[in-house]
Amino acid sequence: MHKYEIIIYWSQEDQVFIAEVPELPGCMAHGDTQEVALKNAHEAVQLWIDTAKEFGDPVPEPKGQRLMPA
C-alpha cells in the first residue's frame, strides 16, 4: 500500500464522498461511503503511478516516507 495523503470529504453537489491525493496532481476518486472512496483512491494512486512510469514522468515520493534531517 502506498503512503500518500488522502483527503476525503462529502460533495453535496455530487452526493458522494470524494477522495483526493494532493501529492499526485489530478488523482482523485469517489464512492458512496468513505470506505469505498478510500478503496477507490488507492486504486487511483496505483493507476496514476503506472501511467506516470509508462510516460516517463516523475513519481513524487510520499510525504510519509521522507526522512527527517538529523
Contacts in CASP RR format, 6 or more apart in sequence:
PFRMAT RR
TARGET T0000
AUTHOR 0000-0000-0000
METHOD contacts of the structure
MODEL  1
MHKYEIIIYWSQEDQVFIAEVPELPGCMAHGDTQEVALKNAHEAVQLWID
TAKEFGDPVPEPKGQRLMPA
1 42 0 8 1.000
2 42 0 8 1.000
2 45 0 8 1.000
2 46 0 8 1.000
2 49 0 8 1.000
2 62 0 8 1.000
3 62 0 8 1.000
3 64 0 8 1.000
3 65 0 8 1.000
4 21 0 8 1.000
4 23 0 8 1.000
4 24 0 8 1.000
4 45 0 8 1.000
4 62 0 8 1.000
4 63 0 8 1.000
5 21 0 8 1.000
5 22 0 8 1.000
5 23 0 8 1.000
5 62 0 8 1.000
5 63 0 8 1.000
5 64 0 8 1.000
6 19 0 8 1.000
6 20 0 8 1.000
6 21 0 8 1.000
6 38 0 8 1.000
6 41 0 8 1.000
6 42 0 8 1.000
7 19 0 8 1.000
7 20 0 8 1.000
7 21 0 8 1.000
7 22 0 8 1.000
8 17 0 8 1.000
8 18 0 8 1.000
8 19 0 8 1.000
8 20 0 8 1.000
8 34 0 8 1.000
8 37 0 8 1.000
8 38 0 8 1.000
8 41 0 8 1.000
9 17 0 8 1.000
9 18 0 8 1.000
9 20 0 8 1.000
10 16 0 8 1.000
10 17 0 8 1.000
10 18 0 8 1.000
11 17 0 8 1.000
11 18 0 8 1.000
11 30 0 8 1.000
14 30 0 8 1.000
16 30 0 8 1.000
16 31 0 8 1.000
16 32 0 8 1.000
16 37 0 8 1.000
17 30 0 8 1.000
17 31 0 8 1.000
17 32 0 8 1.000
17 33 0 8 1.000
17 34 0 8 1.000
17 36 0 8 1.000
17 37 0 8 1.000
18 28 0 8 1.000
18 29 0 8 1.000
18 30 0 8 1.000
18 37 0 8 1.000
19 28 0 8 1.000
19 29 0 8 1.000
19 30 0 8 1.000
19 31 0 8 1.000
19 37 0 8 1.000
19 38 0 8 1.000
19 40 0 8 1.000
19 41 0 8 1.000
19 44 0 8 1.000
20 27 0 8 1.000
20 28 0 8 1.000
20 41 0 8 1.000
21 27 0 8 1.000
21 28 0 8 1.000
21 41 0 8 1.000
21 44 0 8 1.000
21 45 0 8 1.000
21 48 0 8 1.000
23 60 0 8 1.000
23 62 0 8 1.000
23 63 0 8 1.000
24 45 0 8 1.000
24 48 0 8 1.000
24 49 0 8 1.000
24 60 0 8 1.000
26 48 0 8 1.000
27 41 0 8 1.000
27 44 0 8 1.000
27 45 0 8 1.000
27 48 0 8 1.000
28 41 0 8 1.000
28 44 0 8 1.000
29 37 0 8 1.000
29 40 0 8 1.000
29 41 0 8 1.000
29 43 0 8 1.000
29 44 0 8 1.000
30 37 0 8 1.000
30 40 0 8 1.000
31 37 0 8 1.000
31 40 0 8 1.000
49 59 0 8 1.000
51 57 0 8 1.000
52 58 0 8 1.000
52 59 0 8 1.000
53 59 0 8 1.000
END
